[in-house]
Amino acid sequence: AYEGILRRQSARESAARTYARSLPIVPVRARGLTIEGADGRRYLDCLSGAGSLALGHNHPVVLEAIRSVLDSGAPLHVLDLATPVKDAFTDELFATLPRELAESGRIQFCGPAGTDAVEAAFKLVRTATGRDGLLAFTGAYHGMTEGALAASGAAPSVRVTRLPYPQDYRCPFGVGGESGARLAARWTESLLDDPKSGVRRPAAMIVEPVQGEGGVLPAPEGWLRRMRELTAARSIPLIADEVQTGVGRTGAFWAVEHSGIVPDVMVLSKAIGGSLPLAVIVYRDDLDTWQPGDHAGTFRGNQLAMAAGAATLRHVRENGLAERAASLGARMLERLRRMAGEYECIGEIRGAGLMIGIEFVAPEGEAGPAPEGHDAGAPDAWHRPGQEPGDNAATGPLPASPVRAAAVQRECLRRGLIVELGGRHSCVVRLLPPLTITDEQTEAVLERLADAVAAVCR
Ligand code: PMP
């Protein structure tokens, strides 16, 4: 049956399906960090529904919240009408937001997916500002619909200006001696101030406080504050895409808290639905220039997702799981960095909280990047030599190695550990464990990972 399910689905489903190609398993049961396959094998799941399972699989408080809606006889589908469930979710969400947004912000329910909320944010800022262009960053990932793709650099767009996302390890400018963050900020400022650049009054800047699909790149706090200053001084709304970084993942409830900035718009999805589909934007009320009907849709009132989401938000807040993610993540980074010291093929260990990346590189004489990441935004805008920063894949100490990263992912799976890849060349092994992972489970994850790395890198 197990083989049959795999075979039939791979024959019938689109060739575009992503996770199922690198993870040929058939999950039938799950609890917390653990997934059990139809073949009886058990896996430690550090993909967590692409970071959407803050509390892991089937957490009792989430199940209880879903059950209570089902048992109450409340309608499951009511478009975007007012309901007690929605009221409770909104209260719970607003209790977590930065003060300025909590006090006077607005919320718009956008549909099931993160990409829906990204599109809504773009529409909102265009309506509010009367302007069209967007500022987005190299390596960004915002989703798979047209606007979100364009902002991810994966679809050419005349409306999106691409700015360098800061990184020291692979500085987009390929120069040593100066921090990537400082150079990136200066580049951005000069573009904004150059009357010939055509980007002086864009509708918004969109930024991930930690790039996830882009290869786990935490934005330096000072750089993010600088982006806030530059946009505020020019009345450019700043959109923070916290789809992946939200709900405690990075060691703060929202990742913008690390730098203390308050964005004008926050894009939220994944964990806010407590494992069910939910996506919203919250924003400064003066941006709410939409007329009735300007942004509508059928599935914006998912009662089960709101109930599961409210329970998740409350559990994370009441149990200090963001703080737990911060301390556990720091310990994991330290352990991984110690391990990395033993291997030439590990280029860098990066992370924030329980969002961790291990970049693999090709030691001297080995082939560099070949395959492009299937899920990474594949930014390709820096191709005018002398004018813009270059493809940074080769400007670190050694070229990126998608081959090593894919081999480590396979070896992890063989050892019962599910991890995902990311980064422009899919050279980064990513860990996104649930915030509820225990110390003992953390040890098991690190052990299996170390064994897998040893098998590939020797
Ligand atoms: N923004 C970010 C930062 C993401 O990580 C993702 C998904 N990986 C999205 C947007 C898109 O979300 P969805 O896949 O639910 O459309």
Residues whose N, C-alpha, C, O or C-beta is under 5 A from the ligand:
A	BS01	PMP	A113 G114 T115 Y141 H142 G143 E208 G212 D241 V243 Q244
